[in-house]
Amino acid sequence: MRGFDLGVFAALWTLFSRFACGQHVGGGEAITYSRELLLALRPLAVSDNILHIPRSLRISSLQAAASGILSKKHRRKRGRRGGVQRRLRKYGLRDRRRLPALPTILLSNVQSIRNKMDELEAHSRCKRDFRETCLLAFTETWLGDADPNEDLHITGFGYPVRMDRSPLITNKSRGGGVCFYINERYCNTVVVREKICTPDLELLSISIRPFYLPREFPQLFFTLVYINPRANVASVNQLIAEVTNRLDALSPDAPKFILGDFNHCQSGRGVEDAKLLILNNLYKHLEKPQAHARLLFADFSSAFNTMQPHLLIERLLCDFKLPHQIVLWILDFLTDRVQRVSALHKGVSFRPYSLLCILTDAGAVKRAAAIWSNFLTIPALLSLLQGSESDHGNALTDFVSWCDDNFLDLNVFKTKELIIDFRRNRNTAKECIIHKESVEIVTSYKYLGTIFDDHLRFDVNTEAIVKRGQQRIHLLRKLNSFSVSPVILCRFYQSFIESLLSFSFICWFHSLTVKDRNSLNSIVNICSKITGVKQRDLSSFCNRQIIKKAAGILASSSHVLKSEFSVLPSGRRYALPACRTNRHSKSFIPSAIRLLNAP
């Protein structure tokens, strides 16, 4: 009974016992508490609210101090409550003056939001980061007319702004659907701008006016999309562009955010496409008699230092049709400031994208016997030669002239050349000359993460992968020694080891010798013993990835390799190209066609 006088406590206890026993104090009838009255008083006893005490029963602070009822003043501890967590709380939604200029967004593909309502409610109550998120965007909600908004309420976010899939339009009874949840402490003004539901696209666009917004932004636009994996990319892009243009005409200065599940319906080009393009043309050309090839890897690592901004701006306006505000911002960024060359850290860099805009014009200098593969700062020039032809010819000369005209500095020291020649009587190749400097001829070169060799065996690439894989097996053994769960061990293997073994392996795996395949499979077998779970075989995994890549090529109307897949008159199978050597027969295109034609 710290803070109370023992005599006062005894008096209060006696008074309470008399009331509980039905005795009266100071005359009058006795007060009796039934079970119902006690149950009615129970919520008041456990409530955090202060009980309402009648004025006639209150005592003044002087009387309380005289009787000793008030406790002694609690002594404040030394120091003060502080730290990083307390300072970070000031940046939450509780203090509007410190709200971010742009909202925090959580985007997720929920796949039936009704099954996740309890989890979302728990996150809203227990996780502060989730509770203070400004906007929740969910795709594949799987909602319909039978799902009322009252069942989808989230504490702090209210009811969703949703658009469900229409069975009449899409001919699908379930699936799809998108919705927004707006934090009630961030904004309470939401206007639905666009709703589009087609078999290929589901789109919901809203505009909000938050409680705090910089005066430069009149409002914020959010567009949430879900694109069917088998959608027509051209029509989908056209619809999204039309919606964006209408929103831009409505409020040009308002920021516009496009979120959603695109299902690889963007351009879908990556490092595998660049390498497949080079290898496919190589394998096809080397089937001819007296055929050979030269592969030049040009290096543009110093091109950004000498690039002229006015050339870039002209291309952005004329060819890419970018808004004038963005172009002016880029021009201001590139001019009237000191340019410094430094090592780039991991993150977003403006250099590759600006250089790529200029490099896309390099197609004007290509020739029939030369094929360009432009990929950021490492374009490759493939010259398909035959007979007495020995150099790149006018293709290289025109390209060097084009680089000089556009003020792009070629790094000749880092530019390398690979010669692929399987002829018996091969002549000694002469080095290429660029700006009076010789380009070094090498037997292997690492291009976009894969080591190309002059025999197209990829044995050097396999040795490098095996060496790195054995180093990562040591980490897996360490985790196993700590008695880590097999589930986590398998996750580690798939993330750090299998991803290394399977990087772009659809380009080279079937071209490996039995020895090199066994070296890769030995790593898989060792990891299977460590994890205690049989891991998937690389051969079957590669076949599945080849089929997946071939399906993506066939679904894209603009892919450069789609012309390699020609349908037979029956319409059920693809024509297999004629292969004179095993080298071509084991390449990507013939392997993909055989797998697609398999029953």
Protein Blocks (a to p, Z undefined) as FASTA:
>chain_A
ZZiafklmmmmmmmmmmmmnopaeeiajdddddfklmmmmmmmmmpmbdcdddfklpccf
klmmmnomaccdddddehjdedjklmmmmmmmklmklgcfbdcdddddeeopklmmmmmm
mmmmmmmklmmpfbdcdehklpafklcfklmccehklpaddddddfklnopabgejiddd
ddfkloccdcdfbdcddfkbccdddddddfbdcfklmbdcdddddddfkbcfklmmmmmm
mmmmmmmmmmmmbccddedjekhpanopafklmmmmmmmmmmmmmmpghiacddddddfk
lmmmmpcfklmmmmmmmmnopafklmmmmmmmmgoiacddddddedddfklmmmmmmmmm
mmmmpcfkbccddehjlccdddddehjbfbebjmlmmmmmmmmmnopacdfklpccdddd
fbfbdcddddddeehiacdddfbdceehiacdfkonommmmmmmmmmmmmmmmmmmmmmm
nopafklmmmmmmmmmmmmmmgoklmmmmmpcfklmmmmmmmmmmmmmmnopacddfklm
mmmmmmmmmmmmmmpmkbfklmmpccdfkopaccddddfbfklmmmmklmmmmmmmpZZ
